[in-house]
Structure formats: structure tokens, C-alpha cells
Amino acid sequence: MKVSVLGLGYVGLPLACAIAKLTDHEVVGYDESQNKVAQINNKLCPIDDVQCADDLKVVDFKCSSNSEIIENSDIYIVCVPTPVLNDYTPDLSPVKSATETIAKYLKTGQSVIIESTINPGVCDEIVVPILEKMTDMRAGTDFDVAHCPERINPGDPVWNVYNIPRNIGSTSPEATRRLAEFYREFVSNEINEMPNLKTAEATKIIENTFRDINIAFVNELAKSFDVLGIDLISVIKGASNKPFAFMPHFPSCGVGGHCIPVDPYYLIERAKQSGFDHKFLKLAREINNSMPEYTIEKLIDALNIIEKPIKNTSIGLLGLSYKANVGDIRESPSIKLRNILLEKQANLFIFDPYFPEMSNVKSLDEILDKCDAILIATDHNEFNGLSAELLFDKGVKVVVDGKNMLDKFEITSKGILYRGIGH
Ligand SMILES: NC(=O)c1ccc[n+]([C@@H]2O[C@H](COP(=O)([O-])OP(=O)(O)OC[C@H]3O[C@@H](n4cnc5c(N)ncnc54)[C@H](O)[C@@H]3O)[C@@H](O)[C@H]2O)c1
């Protein structure tokens, strides 16, 4: 078969490489970014994914920013972004435009698979109508549309595109079986065949809203326990030895990335259109969105104790990425923290080893030398070595630990003010 992948980012490129590596199919890619296409065709991996970078070097894979490359594909796989607009409503324009691109080439017997994260209804209400209207063919008889949501977890040393179990639903039972077989050619784990498109779409959305709600719960507890003087991290550790029905989640300075702070809005908005108000999901989003401001409040409180205003005080922001050990700042709370600190006219220093171009100091040593207070926003391995002794020797007076990653007791024992999140 010929397989084409539309959108060669964190999801599309590892997928294209995996299919090219483990199957006999011809694999091509289409991405509207000429820059990305040039890098990939030169075997340079544009994303922070070691496995993908290795695969790219050995696979036979060509891509283009000219959509003609996808012509005559048996399977078209859509991996384009699904962001939200400034008002948090879903931006489905990349999915619509990728679908229109496919419609120009779609022929009888071919299949379209959407891997992008979408709310229940997008395939039936948007993708299928575009394809039917532009081709004058019928989904489920002339061609098929499937949804097989991606679950890739960048930076995960165990779970990757080759072994994460998948779910798939489509416009016909025959296509679901056939396309599930296709995934089994390169995924070593379960490919669960689902009854239809909507159940597959909803599965992915509840996975990410589950995370958002649980994180919002502990973030709210962090605020409450800070007032009550209870250490939430010790409490979570205590609750975690219950061998059933408790799953630990941890508070922090915010929720970032392309999925968790975005996907819930897709369900909230679609349910609203059908007259249902997702109060719980909206509240979770509100709480998680409030964490950067809350973190800065903790910094200001601590600075007050040492009688320093935030304005003109040297503050070191450690980490820009939304999660540890990856170079990805999409929806990162660090960016909000940076913006608030700039608004408040702090004398701001930034260090992220994954973003030297966005850092204004060159090393951990340099930022510690320059700052009275540090705010840890990302738990990169590089920050693990921040011992109480080092902080003391460098003259740091306040540590706001947005990831609760340092040893609070050691730090306070050196006379340094420590503020964690619920810790
Ligand atoms: N990144 C993750 O960890 C992750 C995990 C699971 C699911 N997802 C979902 O997968 C989808 C893709 O995410 P990503 O992280 O790979 O995004 P990305 O931004 O890394 O990559 C998307 C690519 O699509 C290209 N593109 C945009 N519009 C296009 C169009 N109309 N035609 C062709 N190419 C187009 C962009 O240039 C970009 O290279 C999203 O729906 C996301 O929610 C992401």
C-alpha cells in the first residue's frame, strides 16, 4: 500500500517513521511547513524525540510541502494540530484544511484516518461531510474514515509509537477490522476495535480530561492546605500506600503541553452546542489556569518577608519547557510565569538548557550568582543538583519550587525561605 501522513510533528513524524521501518508499505509525508520538510528530507529530526531521530536516519521516507505527494495513497493519516483560539474555543481549521487536501485526491476504496485529538462528532460532522461534498462519494461505502487517537508521550523512555495500545473506530465494521490490522503491523500492543467513530473520539478526550480534573483537584488541595498548614506532598505519599482506588497526582505551578490544557475545551464546547454545560471540566480548567498567578503570589509573599519588592529584584526562572527533559514550550506555564514577572518589572533571568536561545544566562551557576530568588518552573534533571549548600553559597534567599522537586527541609535549615506548591 501507499500510506501518506499529513502533519509531521510530534505525532506524525514518529508514526511515519514507524510505518516505514516495520512494514513494506511506501510511506510519504505532507506538511505545510517548507522548513520542516527540508529538515526531514535532509534526515534532520525537527522534534525532540531520540527514537524518531534514529528512525529517520534509516527509513526510506520522503515528504513534501506540495500535496501532490499524497496522490494515490491507500491510507491518508491526519496528524495536524488541534489548538484552541484565544477565547479557548477549538480551532479545527488545520483538520478542515488537511481534510480538504485529501479530498482533492481521494478515490474509491481508500481510507482516511484522523489521529489528531478531536471531540466526539468531528469525524461525522466535519470530516465526512467535507469529503462527501468534495468527492461526491459516500463514506462507509465508497471510502472510509477512521479515528485512531494518538497517545504519544514525548520523552517517555518506555512508551512510544511502537508499543502504546491504540483504539480505533470507523465508518464501517469492515474498515475498522482492516485498519486495525494495518496498525498491528507496526504496533506490538493491543489495537482495540471500537463500535464507531464517536466512541473512539470520546475515549481520547476522557483520558486527557481525567488528567486535567485530577490535577485540578490536587492544585485546589495545595491552595487549601497552604492555608491550613498541611504538607500536601506528605499527605499524597500517605494516601498512596492504599493498595486500591487511589492514584497519586501532584500539584505544581501549572499544566502545560499541547494536550491536557487544550483537549477539555473541545468537549466543553461541543457539549455546549448540544445544550450541556460541563461545569466540572470548566472549573478544573479554571483552577489549573490559575496556578501560575498563585505561584507568583507565593514568591511575592516570600519576598515581603525579606523586605524586597518584586520590582527590580533579581529573580531566576528555571525552566521554560512544559515538562521535564523535553524542549517543548507549548502552553507552558513557564511562559505565563515569565510574562507575569516581566509585567511586575522583576529583574528577570531565565535559564533552560533546552532553550539556550530563550535563556539570558548560560548556566545554572550564572543564574544562581545573579539572583536573590529563584523560581523552579520545570523539573529538568539538570536542576536536581540544586543542593541547599549550593543555594546558600550563591546567596539565594528565596526558593519558590513550582515542581516540589527540592529538599524543603535542607533548604530551610540553611535559613533560605522555601515555598512549594502545597509543600
Ligand atoms: N504532542 C503530543 O504529545 C500529542 C500526543 C497525543 C496526541 N496529540 C495530538 O496530535 C495532533 C498533532 O499534534 P503534534 O504535537 O504532532 O503537533 P505539531 O505541531 O508538532 O505538528 C503538527 C504539524 O502539522 C503541520 N500542519 C498544520 N496544518 C497542516 C495542514 N493543514 N496540512 C499539513 N500539515 C499541517 C504543522 O506544520 C506541523 O508540522 C494534535 O491533535 C494533538 O492534540 C499530540
The ligand as an ORCA input file, in Angstrom:
! r2SCAN-3c Opt
* xyz 0 1
  N       2.386     16.127     21.035
  C       1.805     15.214     21.767
  O       2.347     14.797     22.781
  C       0.471     14.604     21.363
  C       0.074     13.408     21.945
  C      -1.116     12.842     21.566
  C      -1.936     13.488     20.642
  N      -1.542     14.670     20.085
  C      -2.425     15.284     19.112
  O      -1.884     15.073     17.803
  C      -2.132     16.191     16.955
  C      -0.822     16.719     16.402
  O      -0.012     17.163     17.470
  P       1.539     17.396     17.305
  O       2.068     17.528     18.684
  O       2.148     16.393     16.401
  O       1.543     18.825     16.575
  P       2.809     19.561     15.903
  O       2.503     20.998     15.957
  O       4.085     19.039     16.494
  O       2.780     19.056     14.393
  C       1.741     19.323     13.531
  C       2.307     19.516     12.124
  O       1.204     19.702     11.241
  C       1.556     20.675     10.261
  N       0.331     21.213      9.706
  C      -0.528     22.111     10.252
  N      -1.607     22.274      9.454
  C      -1.418     21.469      8.384
  C      -2.181     21.181      7.225
  N      -3.361     21.742      7.043
  N      -1.675     20.306      6.340
  C      -0.463     19.718      6.531
  N       0.290     19.942      7.613
  C      -0.185     20.801      8.533
  C       2.425     21.659     11.023
  O       3.279     22.377     10.153
  C       3.201     20.726     11.964
  O       4.426     20.322     11.409
  C      -2.891     17.184     17.813
  O      -4.264     16.989     17.628
  C      -2.518     16.787     19.230
  O      -3.511     17.146     20.167
  C      -0.342     15.235     20.425
*
